[in-house]
Amino acid sequence: MAKYNKWKVQGPKSCFVVLGDDRVGAVADVLGRLVDARINVTAADAVSAGMGRFAVLIFVKPGAVKKAAAALGAS
């Protein structure tokens, strides 16, 4: 599709998928961990996943992936 439409594509990209219990401020708490670690977020997209759950995709620059993983407690 991208080639057909002559769109410029860069990649690959890395992102974090964070899942949790849906409540007011849940995503703000997750992003707050990155703020506290002084990591800039390139993009984020969050959804309510139903049944009281949420999901958020968080993109950071390639040089910040390891630091972000530590801040988010990723294994």
N, C-alpha and C positions, 0 to 999 in steps of 0.2 A: 504494500500500500504506500509506504513512504517513497520507495523508488519510483513507483508509477506517478505519484504526485510531485516528484522532485523536491521532497522535503529534506532538509539537512538533518541528519540523525547523528547524535553523539552517544557514545556509551562504551562499555556498559556502565550503568549506574547502580549504586548500592542504596538500600533503604532499610529502615527498621520497621517491623510490624509489631506494634504493642497492643495487646488485648487486655481487657480488664472489666471490672464491674462498672456499669454506667451510672454516673451520678453527676450532679452539677460540679464542675471544676476538675473532673477526672483528667481530661486532656491537658488542662493548665498545669496540673501537678506533674504530669510526665514532661511537658516542655520546660517546666521550672527546673527540673534536674539538669537539663542542658544549659539553661541560663546560668545556674549556679556554677557549672563547669566552664562557663564562658565559651560555649560552642554556638556558632551561628547555624540556624536551620535554614536550608535552602528552600524547602517546600514541605508542607504537611497537609494531609487530608484525613479527616476523621468522620466516622459514621457511627450511628447507633446500630448495633448488630441485632437488636431484638432480645427479648428474654432477659433484660437487665444487663446486657453486655455492650461494650464499645470496642472499636478497633481504630487505630490511627497509623498511617504510614508517615514516616519521618525521613526526609532526605537531608543529608549534610554533605559538605564538600569531601572529596576523597581523602584529603589529608587529616580529616577530623573523625574518620570512621572508628578507629581504635579508641580514641578518647571518648567518643559518644557511646560506644559499646560499654565502656567501663562506667560511665555516668548513668546509663540505663540499667546496668546490672545484667547485661546480655552474657550468655555463656558461649 
